[in-house]
Amino acid sequence: MKPLNATQLMESSSKPRGVGRVRWWIVWTLFFSTVTNYISRQTFSVLAPLISAQYHLTHTDLAKILGAFQISYAVTWLLGGIFLDAVGTRLGLALAVVFWSVINILTGFASSVFGFASFRFLLGIGEGFNWPGASKAVAEWFPSQERSLAVAIFDSGSSVGGAIAAMAIPLIALAFGWRSAFVFSGLLGFVWLLVWLRVYHPLDRHPRVTSEEASYIRSGQEVPGVSAERGPRRWLQLARDRNVWGIVLGRALTDPIWWFYVFWLPQYLSDARGFSLKRIALFAWMPFIAADIGNFTGGLISGYCIRRGVSVVKARTWVCAISCLPILAGIPAAGMHNVYAAMGLICFALWGYASWSTMGLTLPADLFPQDVVATVTGLSGLAAGLVGAIFTIAVGILVDRFSYAPAFLVAGLMPLFATAFLFLLIRQPIKSSTAQA
């Protein structure tokens, strides 16, 4: 007998037979958009030791370049979320991928701090659409009991993309020059675009979705598809909603951890461990694989709890609470003399972070109508990106003046505060108060 894959196993335990799988094709396409997204953004980070040596960049210079991306990326999470709610997921993500792919190719022609920072700023504008768009698609296409797995699938693309970039980009740079690596990573977006335009259509007019699958999806969506309020009143209602602030504060205090490891790990391995570019390629992919496992750990556990009768909010928040503990392992990593022990602790920390992050990205679809999911996700991304930019710039200054140790300490402690805000603020919405009259 042929063994079931992960998707088939999930479906067999949570839905009646005969329901189609168009939604899984869509979420795996979103997975590959996240892969290409991360390969593009990580190209500079992986090549930073080589570029820094060629142009004599300080850590403060690198922080400015990396921070430029995070600032525009943060703003686009919010504005992009509003834009996606207005024009739809299909067109919005298609335009975003074309934009970020072109900008990434052009980054290969930069030759100064200002040039790299400018292109990284523009790259952040394009790439900021990916997560609000993917979260919106999951809200449209998945019932509550499957959303955490769906989010884990597309979000795990960040880990896979980061791992591929860590392994492949140095080899491309060594073989063809570092500028060619930007061209390679930029062209991937156009390949994805062709697949996206064929696979994704809205649920109510998808040419290949069955009526059984559409009914199954709608029957499992606890929050209504359309919010009751319109115009400015809708935004005022969101601003007063404690769930919005729980999600915003939670992500603002966890996402900077990811940016720290993603952006600074190659430079850390070069500075503190003396790694060459080739040796970075051998080690830097490992934390991304650990994060990939963490995405599915959180998604599968919370989905299992929901199917066993645990409330959606309780399942998500308790997974976050448990996920905080592994993140603390990053604190002693900076002081480890053995590089294998240090990398093991970093991998353990990112495993916990990714489990937490999957819950943070799932909560907007759990708590809000579909027509504001991208906006709420974007607002949380704005806060996370701005705090992340501040942290990135602070890391550059700390490393130039002291060491990496204070940054590892702060990165380990922030999730404790993030989880406290979730427990204080997040509440299951009352259906009657959110449903359209």
Protein Blocks (a to p, Z undefined) as FASTA:
>chain_A
ZZddfklmmmmmmccehiacklmmmmmmmmmmmmmmmmmmmmmmmmmmmmmmmnopafkl
mmmmmmmmmmmmmmmmmmmmmmmmmnojklmmmmmmmmmmmmmmmmmmgcbfklmmmmmm
mmmmmmmmmmmmmmmmmmmmpcfklmmmmmmmmmmmmmmmmmmmmmmmmmmmmmnojklm
mmmmmmmmmmmmmmmmmmpccfklpfkbcfklmmmmmmmmmbafbdfbecjllmmmmmmp
mklmmmmmmmmmmmmmmmmmmmmmmmmmmmmnopafklmmmmmmmmmmmmmmmmmmmmmm
mmmmmmnopafklmmmmmmmmmmmmmmmmmmmmmpmblklmmmmmmmmmmmmmmmmmmmm
mmmmmmpcfklmmmmmmmmmmmmmmmmmmmmmmmmmmmmmmmmklmmmmmmmmmmmmmmm
mmmmmccddfklmpcZZ
